[in-house]
Amino acid sequence: MKMSLRFWSALGVVAALTGVAHADVKLPNVIGSNMVLQREVPLPFWGWADAGEEVTVTLGDATAKATASAEGKWSVKLPAQKAGGPHTVTVQGKNKVELTNVLIGEVWVGSGQSNMEWSVAASANPQEEIANAKHPKIRFFNVAPKKTVAITPMTNVNPEVVWTECTPQTTPNM
């Protein structure tokens, strides 16, 4: 049975009017489980929620609250933390997002040169390097496409690889 465009449009209006289509608290792709947060500096978190929705971010004893703007944007900063982990970060609004296996430590960003695209699999002694890549406290996050140009700061990116521990299985393409 073929449904008309009018039917689907009417269904969308009914869902919007009844509140079925509410927005959950969402985070940018760079904020997720297995991530590393920079030690000893205030920790920024941001995302999207319904306009006016209160959002609470918690890491251990540290908590920060914000109210989503009319555009649905919110941001908070948690106090600086010492190196350590793993930790759990909870983001609570109308829904709850739990980020696990989060470390506090050093964050290094590699960007701008073609040599940053050189994979471990293409390096000298790749079999040995990959076999010895057992470093669960080293994490990778790769942005794709790698050559994205933005005139203004971006609030989100498309990941090629989300936060991943360094293991022999994950290392070849890093």
Disulfide bonds with the S-S distance in Angstrom:
none
